[in-house]
Amino acid sequence: MGPVDIRIEKGRPLDRPAPPPPRPRASWHLRANAIVVGWLGLTVAVALAGDALPAPRWLLVHVFLLGAVSTAILIWSEHFTVALLRVRTPPERGSLTRLALLNAR
């Protein structure tokens, strides 16, 4: 018997590309932020409608602040709480319930 040459190489094999990192919350944020974009679109529609609506200034401010801003605060406060405190991501059902309750007013 002769000497045995054993090599240990670190890293992945060169013939397979590395898989993309998992991003489970990316699709959630994309869907949740679509609600904010919808509120912003409604804000633009109210601004363009102008005096055709009753109390246009009141409606414009409230659609923007109570719709778009409060929804964005709810979504991103949860995101940053999970990210900065490094806690487990809450169930999506709870997040959907909070968003539904906020937007059902």
C-alpha positions as a Markdown table, in Angstrom:
| # | Residue | x | y | z |
|---|---|---|---|---|
| 1 | Met | 0.0 | 0.0 | 0.0 |
| 2 | Gly | 1.2 | 3.5 | -0.9 |
| 3 | Pro | 0.5 | 6.8 | 0.7 |
| 4 | Val | -3.0 | 8.2 | 0.3 |
| 5 | Asp | -3.5 | 11.8 | -0.9 |
| 6 | Ile | -6.5 | 13.3 | 0.8 |
| 7 | Arg | -7.6 | 16.9 | 0.0 |
| 8 | Ile | -10.3 | 18.8 | 1.8 |
| 9 | Glu | -11.6 | 21.7 | -0.1 |
| 10 | Lys | -13.7 | 24.4 | 1.5 |
| 11 | Gly | -16.6 | 26.0 | -0.3 |
| 12 | Arg | -19.1 | 24.7 | -2.8 |
| 13 | Pro | -18.4 | 22.7 | -5.9 |
| 14 | Leu | -17.8 | 24.8 | -8.9 |
| 15 | Asp | -20.2 | 23.0 | -11.2 |
| 16 | Arg | -23.3 | 24.1 | -9.1 |
| 17 | Pro | -24.3 | 27.8 | -8.7 |
| 18 | Ala | -25.1 | 28.9 | -5.2 |
| 19 | Pro | -28.8 | 28.9 | -4.4 |
| 20 | Pro | -30.3 | 32.4 | -3.7 |
| 21 | Pro | -30.8 | 33.2 | -0.1 |
| 22 | Pro | -34.3 | 32.6 | 1.2 |
| 23 | Arg | -36.5 | 35.7 | 1.6 |
| 24 | Pro | -39.7 | 34.6 | 3.2 |
| 25 | Arg | -40.8 | 38.1 | 4.2 |
| 26 | Ala | -40.1 | 39.8 | 0.8 |
| 27 | Ser | -43.4 | 38.7 | -0.8 |
| 28 | Trp | -45.3 | 39.6 | 2.4 |
| 29 | His | -43.9 | 43.2 | 2.3 |
| 30 | Leu | -44.6 | 43.5 | -1.4 |
| 31 | Arg | -48.2 | 42.5 | -0.9 |
| 32 | Ala | -48.6 | 44.6 | 2.3 |
| 33 | Asn | -47.0 | 47.7 | 0.7 |
| 34 | Ala | -49.5 | 47.4 | -2.2 |
| 35 | Ile | -52.1 | 48.5 | 0.3 |
| 36 | Val | -50.1 | 51.7 | 1.0 |
| 37 | Val | -49.7 | 52.3 | -2.8 |
| 38 | Gly | -53.5 | 51.9 | -3.1 |
| 39 | Trp | -54.0 | 54.6 | -0.4 |
| 40 | Leu | -51.5 | 56.8 | -2.2 |
| 41 | Gly | -53.4 | 56.3 | -5.4 |
| 42 | Leu | -56.6 | 57.2 | -3.7 |
| 43 | Thr | -54.9 | 60.3 | -2.3 |
| 44 | Val | -53.9 | 61.4 | -5.8 |
| 45 | Ala | -57.5 | 60.7 | -7.1 |
| 46 | Val | -58.9 | 62.9 | -4.3 |
| 47 | Ala | -56.4 | 65.6 | -5.1 |
| 48 | Leu | -57.4 | 65.6 | -8.7 |
| 49 | Ala | -61.1 | 65.5 | -8.0 |
| 50 | Gly | -60.7 | 68.7 | -6.0 |
| 51 | Asp | -63.9 | 70.7 | -5.4 |
| 52 | Ala | -66.1 | 68.0 | -6.8 |
| 53 | Leu | -65.9 | 66.2 | -3.5 |
| 54 | Pro | -67.5 | 67.4 | -0.2 |
| 55 | Ala | -64.8 | 68.9 | 2.1 |
| 56 | Pro | -61.9 | 68.2 | -0.3 |
| 57 | Arg | -59.1 | 69.4 | 2.0 |
| 58 | Trp | -60.3 | 67.3 | 5.0 |
| 59 | Leu | -60.7 | 64.3 | 2.8 |
| 60 | Leu | -57.3 | 64.7 | 1.2 |
| 61 | Val | -55.5 | 65.0 | 4.6 |
| 62 | His | -57.4 | 62.1 | 6.1 |
| 63 | Val | -57.0 | 59.7 | 3.2 |
| 64 | Phe | -53.3 | 60.4 | 3.2 |
| 65 | Leu | -52.7 | 60.4 | 6.9 |
| 66 | Leu | -55.2 | 57.8 | 8.1 |
| 67 | Gly | -54.9 | 55.6 | 5.1 |
| 68 | Ala | -51.3 | 55.6 | 3.7 |
| 69 | Val | -49.3 | 56.8 | 6.6 |
| 70 | Ser | -51.0 | 54.7 | 9.3 |
| 71 | Thr | -50.8 | 51.6 | 7.2 |
| 72 | Ala | -47.2 | 52.1 | 6.5 |
| 73 | Ile | -46.4 | 52.7 | 10.2 |
| 74 | Leu | -48.2 | 49.5 | 11.1 |
| 75 | Ile | -46.3 | 47.4 | 8.5 |
| 76 | Trp | -42.8 | 48.9 | 9.0 |
| 77 | Ser | -43.0 | 49.0 | 12.8 |
| 78 | Glu | -43.6 | 45.3 | 12.8 |
| 79 | His | -40.7 | 44.8 | 10.4 |
| 80 | Phe | -38.2 | 46.8 | 12.4 |
| 81 | Thr | -39.3 | 45.3 | 15.7 |
| 82 | Val | -38.6 | 41.8 | 14.3 |
| 83 | Ala | -35.4 | 42.9 | 12.6 |
| 84 | Leu | -33.8 | 44.9 | 15.4 |
| 85 | Leu | -34.9 | 42.8 | 18.4 |
| 86 | Arg | -34.1 | 39.6 | 16.4 |
| 87 | Val | -37.3 | 37.9 | 17.5 |
| 88 | Arg | -39.2 | 35.3 | 15.6 |
| 89 | Thr | -41.4 | 36.6 | 12.8 |
| 90 | Pro | -45.1 | 36.7 | 13.9 |
| 91 | Pro | -47.6 | 34.6 | 12.1 |
| 92 | Glu | -48.9 | 36.1 | 8.9 |
| 93 | Arg | -52.5 | 35.6 | 10.0 |
| 94 | Gly | -52.0 | 38.1 | 12.9 |
| 95 | Ser | -50.4 | 40.7 | 10.6 |
| 96 | Leu | -53.3 | 40.3 | 8.1 |
| 97 | Thr | -55.8 | 40.7 | 10.9 |
| 98 | Arg | -54.2 | 43.9 | 12.2 |
| 99 | Leu | -54.1 | 45.3 | 8.6 |
| 100 | Ala | -57.7 | 44.4 | 8.0 |
| 101 | Leu | -58.8 | 46.0 | 11.3 |
| 102 | Leu | -56.9 | 49.1 | 10.6 |
| 103 | Asn | -58.2 | 49.5 | 7.0 |
| 104 | Ala | -61.8 | 48.4 | 7.8 |
| 105 | Arg | -62.6 | 51.6 | 9.7 |
